Amino acid sequence: MPNPTNQNQQLADYIKKNLVKGYTPDSLKFSLMKQGYSRTSVEKALELATKQMAETAPRMIEKPVIKYEVLDEEEMRRKVSEQDASEKNFLKRIWNRVFK
């Protein structure tokens, strides 16, 4: 008789490998159920895979700093026009490199 713990780990490894490739948990769940795995075993394996991936994820050493700025209308217009100008210069440089 197959070991259910071993099967859960094999499914969890399959899920982790495919999550890294960009597949969604739901798509993997439906795919495995279409292949004949029970919903319960797939959900347990998905939970195990998520737990194992969370354990290997790097810990945040430093909390992010959120900066708030209150701008009046004039400052807002100036910032938007500066951003537009820098985007136009960037696109102009790219255009010149590609077509010259």
Rosetta blueprint (number, residue, H / E / L):
1 M L
2 P L
3 N L
4 P H
5 T H
6 N H
7 Q H
8 N H
9 Q H
10 Q H
11 L H
12 A H
13 D H
14 Y H
15 I H
16 K H
17 K H
18 N H
19 L H
20 V H
21 K H
22 G L
23 Y L
24 T L
25 P H
26 D H
27 S H
28 L H
29 K H
30 F H
31 S H
32 L H
33 M H
34 K H
35 Q L
36 G L
37 Y L
38 S L
39 R H
40 T H
41 S H
42 V H
43 E H
44 K H
45 A H
46 L H
47 E H
48 L H
49 A H
50 T H
51 K H
52 Q H
53 M H
54 A H
55 E H
56 T H
57 A L
58 P L
59 R L
60 M L
61 I L
62 E L
63 K L
64 P L
65 V L
66 I L
67 K L
68 Y L
69 E L
70 V L
71 L L
72 D L
73 E H
74 E H
75 E H
76 M H
77 R H
78 R H
79 K H
80 V H
81 S H
82 E H
83 Q H
84 D H
85 A H
86 S H
87 E H
88 K H
89 N H
90 F H
91 L H
92 K H
93 R H
94 I H
95 W H
96 N H
97 R H
98 V H
99 F H
100 K L
